[in-house]
Amino acid sequence: MNRKYALVDLEPNLTLGAGLAHGGTDIVFGWTPIEIPTGACSIKMITSIITGTNGAAGNTHDLNLYFARSINGVAPTTFGTEHGAAAAATTVGFRKNIIGYARVDFSTIDDADYLVSYNVLGSRTAGSADNTPNSGEMYNVVLQGDPMYSSTKGYQTIWVAGGGAGAFDFGTDVDLNMGSSANVAADMTGADVALTVSGTDATIVFSPGDQIVGHTNTVTMEVVSVTDATNMIVKNVSAQIDHAEQLMFRNPIKLMIGLEY
């Protein structure tokens, strides 16, 4: 039998707060679309990269992943408010869209904080009663999208949402420190913008290419370089960012989903 494989990256945008930890069962991220090659496929593996808290690893909490498709070309309705609990009045709206579920059991598959400031979590190809990795099998989740939903030729759209099973905290404690009366203006020209920060050593938190957001969720920017513990260069600052605002990851969770066709 000829087997084909695809690897899909999922980096959901999270709504964040100033170091505010999630409750044990909060919604971590809502429906996030991914495009995968057409046809029915099974989930072979899930690998995750999870940022830590204030430059230290440790966000190794379980994550419930829900998979959905559109119905007659209509995407699933909202999953709910991130940082809030799932509500029956909301979840009932997408009941018929659900096509799969997998629980990523971080407590048994993490790298024991080996990389110090973040964790890489691998999945053994597995399928137990609750779709948590065990040895010898796959996740037992089959995905296939709605052919009526418009997507790139040769691809189909699947939606993924994450519900927490632990107190994730993606705070960094890296705070803008330009002086008590100074702010940083918007600049979408791509030019370098110098930031002075305080709190956690920025060199153990951010790296070039990171997409970051202020804790008020009103401004985004991209890291160009981290000069030292208190100085950074960014670009494409979407709006004014104020003194003392905490800089946080826009995408603190990355999931790499391996598919078998």
C-alpha positions as CSV (number, residue, x, y, z in Angstrom):
1,M,0.0,0.0,0.0
2,N,1.3,3.4,-1.0
3,R,1.1,5.8,2.0
4,K,1.3,9.6,1.7
5,Y,1.9,12.0,4.5
6,A,1.4,15.7,5.1
7,L,2.7,17.9,8.0
8,V,0.5,21.0,8.8
9,D,1.6,23.8,11.2
10,L,-1.1,25.4,13.4
11,E,-0.2,28.6,15.2
12,P,-3.4,30.0,16.6
13,N,-3.7,33.7,17.6
14,L,-4.4,33.8,21.3
15,T,-6.3,36.5,23.3
16,L,-4.0,37.2,26.2
17,G,-3.9,39.2,29.4
18,A,-1.1,40.6,31.5
19,G,0.3,37.3,32.8
20,L,-3.3,36.2,33.6
21,A,-3.3,32.4,34.0
22,H,-6.1,30.4,32.5
23,G,-8.5,28.6,34.7
24,G,-8.2,24.8,34.6
25,T,-10.9,24.3,31.9
26,D,-10.8,27.7,30.0
27,I,-11.0,27.9,26.2
28,V,-7.4,28.3,25.1
29,F,-8.1,29.1,21.4
30,G,-11.2,29.2,19.2
31,W,-11.8,27.7,15.8
32,T,-8.6,28.2,13.7
33,P,-8.7,27.1,10.1
34,I,-6.0,24.9,8.5
35,E,-5.7,23.8,4.9
36,I,-4.8,20.2,4.3
37,P,-4.7,18.1,1.1
38,T,-8.1,16.9,0.0
39,G,-9.3,13.4,0.9
40,A,-9.8,11.5,4.1
41,C,-6.8,11.2,6.3
42,S,-5.9,10.1,9.8
43,I,-3.8,12.0,12.4
44,K,-0.5,10.2,12.7
45,M,1.2,12.4,15.3
46,I,1.0,15.8,17.0
47,T,4.1,17.7,18.1
48,S,3.8,20.9,20.1
49,I,6.1,23.8,21.0
50,I,4.8,25.6,24.0
51,T,6.3,28.8,25.4
52,G,6.9,29.1,29.1
53,T,6.0,31.7,31.7
54,N,8.4,34.7,32.3
55,G,11.2,32.9,30.4
56,A,10.9,29.6,32.2
57,A,9.4,26.3,30.8
58,G,6.5,24.7,32.5
59,N,3.2,25.2,30.5
60,T,2.9,21.4,30.3
61,H,-0.9,21.2,30.8
62,D,-3.2,18.9,28.9
63,L,-5.0,20.2,25.9
64,N,-8.3,19.1,24.4
65,L,-8.3,19.4,20.6
66,Y,-11.6,19.6,18.7
67,F,-11.8,19.2,14.9
68,A,-14.7,20.5,12.8
69,R,-15.7,21.1,9.2
70,S,-18.1,23.4,7.5
71,I,-21.7,22.3,6.6
72,N,-22.9,23.2,3.1
73,G,-20.2,25.8,2.9
74,V,-20.9,27.4,6.2
75,A,-18.1,27.5,8.8
76,P,-18.7,26.3,12.4
77,T,-20.1,29.0,14.7
78,T,-17.9,30.6,17.4
79,F,-16.3,28.3,20.0
80,G,-16.7,30.9,22.7
81,T,-14.6,33.5,24.5
82,E,-11.0,32.7,25.1
83,H,-10.0,32.7,28.8
84,G,-13.6,31.8,29.5
85,A,-15.5,28.6,30.1
86,A,-17.3,26.7,27.3
87,A,-21.0,27.4,27.4
88,A,-23.9,25.1,26.3
89,A,-25.6,28.0,24.5
90,T,-22.5,28.4,22.3
91,T,-21.2,24.8,21.9
92,V,-24.6,23.5,20.8
93,G,-24.3,25.7,17.6
94,F,-21.4,23.6,16.2
95,R,-22.4,20.2,17.4
96,K,-23.0,18.9,13.9
97,N,-19.7,20.3,12.6
98,I,-17.5,18.2,15.0
99,I,-15.6,15.5,13.2
100,G,-12.9,14.5,15.7
101,Y,-11.3,14.9,19.1
102,A,-7.9,14.2,20.5
103,R,-6.5,14.9,24.0
104,V,-2.8,15.9,24.1
105,D,-1.5,14.6,27.4
106,F,1.4,16.9,28.1
107,S,2.1,15.4,31.4
108,T,3.3,12.1,29.8
109,I,5.0,13.4,26.6
110,D,6.9,16.5,27.4
111,D,10.7,17.0,27.3
112,A,11.0,17.5,31.1
113,D,11.9,21.2,30.6
114,Y,15.2,20.3,28.8
115,L,15.1,23.4,26.6
116,V,14.7,25.6,29.7
117,S,12.5,28.5,28.5
118,Y,9.9,26.4,26.5
119,N,8.8,22.8,26.0
120,V,8.7,20.6,23.0
121,L,6.0,17.9,23.3
122,G,5.9,14.9,21.1
123,S,3.2,12.3,20.6
124,R,3.8,8.7,20.3
125,T,1.6,7.3,17.5
126,A,-1.2,6.2,19.6
127,G,-4.9,5.7,20.3
128,S,-6.3,4.8,23.7
129,A,-9.9,5.1,24.8
130,D,-9.7,8.9,25.1
131,N,-7.3,9.4,22.1
132,T,-4.4,10.0,24.4
133,P,-1.0,8.7,23.2
134,N,-0.1,5.2,24.1
135,S,2.2,2.9,22.2
136,G,1.5,1.1,18.9
137,E,-1.5,2.9,17.4
138,M,-2.6,6.2,15.8
139,Y,-4.9,8.8,17.3
140,N,-7.9,7.2,15.6
141,V,-9.1,10.5,14.3
142,V,-10.1,10.7,10.6
143,L,-10.5,14.1,9.0
144,Q,-12.3,15.1,5.9
145,G,-13.7,18.5,5.0
146,D,-16.8,19.8,3.3
147,P,-16.3,19.8,-0.5
148,M,-18.6,22.9,-0.7
149,Y,-16.3,25.1,1.3
150,S,-14.1,27.2,-0.9
151,S,-10.4,26.6,-0.3
152,T,-7.1,26.4,-2.3
153,K,-7.4,24.0,-5.2
154,G,-6.4,20.5,-4.1
155,Y,-6.9,21.4,-0.4
156,Q,-9.7,21.4,2.1
157,T,-10.3,23.4,5.2
158,I,-10.5,21.9,8.7
159,W,-11.1,23.9,11.9
160,V,-9.3,23.2,15.1
161,A,-10.1,24.6,18.6
162,G,-8.3,24.0,21.9
163,G,-9.8,23.6,25.4
164,G,-7.5,23.6,28.4
165,A,-7.1,21.1,31.2
166,G,-4.7,23.2,33.3
167,A,-3.7,26.7,34.2
168,F,-1.7,27.9,31.2
169,D,0.1,31.1,31.8
170,F,1.8,32.8,28.8
171,G,2.9,35.9,30.6
172,T,6.5,37.1,29.9
173,D,6.9,40.0,32.4
174,V,8.9,41.8,29.6
175,D,7.5,45.3,30.0
176,L,8.0,48.3,27.8
177,N,10.1,50.8,29.7
178,M,10.5,54.0,27.6
179,G,10.1,56.4,30.6
180,S,6.9,57.1,32.5
181,S,5.7,59.7,30.0
182,A,6.9,58.1,26.8
183,N,5.0,55.8,24.4
184,V,6.0,54.2,21.1
185,A,4.0,55.3,18.1
186,A,2.6,53.1,15.3
187,D,5.0,52.4,12.4
188,M,4.0,50.0,9.6
189,T,6.8,51.0,7.2
190,G,8.9,48.0,8.1
191,A,11.6,50.3,9.6
192,D,13.4,49.3,12.8
193,V,11.8,50.5,16.0
194,A,14.0,50.4,19.1
195,L,12.4,49.4,22.4
196,T,13.7,49.5,25.9
197,V,12.2,46.9,28.2
198,S,12.4,45.8,31.9
199,G,11.5,42.8,33.9
200,T,12.4,39.4,32.6
201,D,15.7,39.3,30.5
202,A,14.4,39.7,27.0
203,T,17.1,37.4,25.6
204,I,15.6,34.3,27.2
205,V,12.1,35.1,26.0
206,F,12.1,36.4,22.4
207,S,13.9,35.7,19.2
208,P,13.9,37.2,15.7
209,G,10.7,36.5,13.8
210,D,8.5,36.2,16.9
211,Q,5.1,37.8,16.5
212,I,4.3,39.7,19.7
213,V,1.3,41.6,21.1
214,G,0.8,44.0,23.9
215,H,-1.2,42.7,26.8
216,T,-4.1,44.9,26.0
217,N,-4.4,43.1,22.6
218,T,-4.5,46.4,20.7
219,V,-1.0,46.3,19.1
220,T,1.1,43.7,17.3
221,M,4.7,43.8,16.0
222,E,7.5,41.5,14.8
223,V,10.8,41.0,16.6
224,V,13.8,41.9,14.4
225,S,16.5,41.3,17.1
226,V,17.1,41.1,20.8
227,T,20.2,43.2,21.6
228,D,20.5,42.4,25.3
229,A,18.3,42.0,28.4
230,T,16.7,45.4,28.1
231,N,16.9,46.4,24.4
232,M,15.0,45.0,21.4
233,I,14.4,46.0,17.8
234,V,11.0,45.4,16.3
235,K,9.1,46.4,13.1
236,N,5.6,46.9,11.9
237,V,4.1,48.2,15.1
238,S,0.4,48.2,14.4
239,A,-0.7,50.9,16.9
240,Q,0.7,53.0,19.7
241,I,2.1,50.9,22.6
242,D,2.2,52.5,26.0
243,H,4.8,52.6,28.7
244,A,4.6,49.6,31.1
245,E,2.6,47.5,28.7
246,Q,3.7,43.8,28.8
247,L,5.0,42.3,25.5
248,M,3.6,38.8,25.0
249,F,3.7,36.1,22.3
250,R,0.9,36.3,19.7
251,N,1.2,32.5,19.1
252,P,2.6,30.9,22.3
253,I,1.3,27.5,21.1
254,K,2.5,25.8,17.9
255,L,1.1,22.4,16.9
256,M,2.6,20.3,14.1
257,I,0.0,17.8,12.9
258,G,1.2,14.8,10.9
259,L,-1.4,13.3,8.6
260,E,-1.5,10.0,6.8
261,Y,-3.5,9.5,3.6
